[in-house]
């Protein structure tokens, strides 16, 4: 499920970046990140650390909820260890 969460986050980031009118390179510069980091996150190959999330929401002038939309944490049960869940978009 972590992979689905990473893909959802990446899609949310891509859409927010495009709405803001930034290229990956421009967003990376604003966040003091490397462009490849933005690409890895957008492609769902990496979930960002909290400090990176803060940089992204600051640069894009969005709420963290906008980038986390559709991602939830499932509480662990005996049959299912805690994991990320991806909510089905409405």
C-alpha positions as CSV (number, residue, x, y, z in Angstrom):
1,X,0.0,0.0,0.0
2,X,2.9,2.3,0.5
3,X,3.5,2.3,-3.2
4,X,-0.1,3.4,-3.9
5,X,0.3,6.2,-1.3
6,X,3.4,7.3,-3.0
7,X,1.7,7.3,-6.4
8,X,-1.3,9.3,-5.1
9,X,1.0,11.8,-3.4
10,X,3.0,12.2,-6.6
11,X,-0.2,12.8,-8.6
12,X,-1.3,15.4,-6.1
13,X,2.1,17.1,-6.2
14,X,2.1,17.1,-10.0
15,X,-1.3,18.7,-10.2
16,X,-0.4,21.3,-7.6
17,X,2.9,22.1,-9.4
18,X,1.2,22.5,-12.7
19,X,-1.5,24.8,-11.2
20,X,1.2,26.9,-9.7
21,X,2.9,27.2,-13.1
22,X,6.3,25.8,-12.1
23,X,8.5,23.3,-13.8
24,X,10.1,20.6,-11.8
25,X,13.4,22.5,-11.9
26,X,11.7,25.8,-10.7
27,X,10.0,24.0,-7.8
28,X,13.2,22.3,-6.8
29,X,15.0,25.6,-6.7
30,X,12.3,27.2,-4.5
31,X,12.5,24.2,-2.1
32,X,16.3,23.9,-2.1
33,X,15.9,20.3,-3.5
34,X,17.4,18.6,-6.6
35,X,15.1,18.3,-9.6
36,X,15.4,14.6,-9.5
37,X,13.9,14.5,-6.0
38,X,10.8,16.3,-7.4
39,X,10.7,13.8,-10.3
40,X,11.0,10.8,-8.0
41,X,8.2,12.0,-5.8
42,X,5.9,12.9,-8.7
43,X,6.5,9.5,-10.3
44,X,5.5,7.7,-7.1
45,X,8.9,6.3,-6.5
46,X,9.5,8.1,-3.2
47,X,7.4,9.6,-0.4
48,X,8.8,12.9,0.9
49,X,10.1,13.4,4.4
50,X,8.2,15.8,6.6
51,X,10.7,18.6,6.1
52,X,10.3,18.2,2.3
53,X,6.5,18.2,2.6
54,X,6.8,21.5,4.5
55,X,9.0,23.0,1.8
56,X,6.6,21.8,-1.0
57,X,3.5,23.3,0.6
58,X,5.3,26.5,1.3
59,X,6.6,26.9,-2.2
60,X,3.3,25.9,-3.8
61,X,1.2,27.9,-1.4
62,X,-1.1,25.0,-0.7
63,X,-2.2,23.1,2.4
64,X,-0.6,19.8,3.3
65,X,-4.1,18.3,3.0
66,X,-4.0,19.2,-0.8
67,X,-0.9,17.0,-1.3
68,X,-2.1,14.3,1.1
69,X,-5.6,14.1,-0.4
70,X,-6.7,10.5,-0.8
71,X,-4.1,9.0,1.5
72,X,-5.0,7.7,4.9
73,X,-3.4,5.6,7.6
74,X,-5.1,2.3,8.4
75,X,-5.0,1.3,12.0
76,X,-3.4,-2.0,12.6
77,X,-5.5,-5.1,13.4
78,X,-4.3,-8.6,14.1
79,X,-4.9,-9.6,10.5
80,X,-3.5,-6.4,9.0
81,X,-0.4,-4.6,10.2
82,X,-0.7,-0.8,10.0
83,X,-0.3,0.5,6.5
84,X,-1.2,3.3,4.2
85,X,-4.6,3.2,2.5
86,X,-5.4,5.1,-0.6
87,X,-9.0,6.4,-0.6
88,X,-11.0,6.1,-3.8
89,X,-11.5,9.6,-5.2
90,X,-15.1,10.9,-5.2
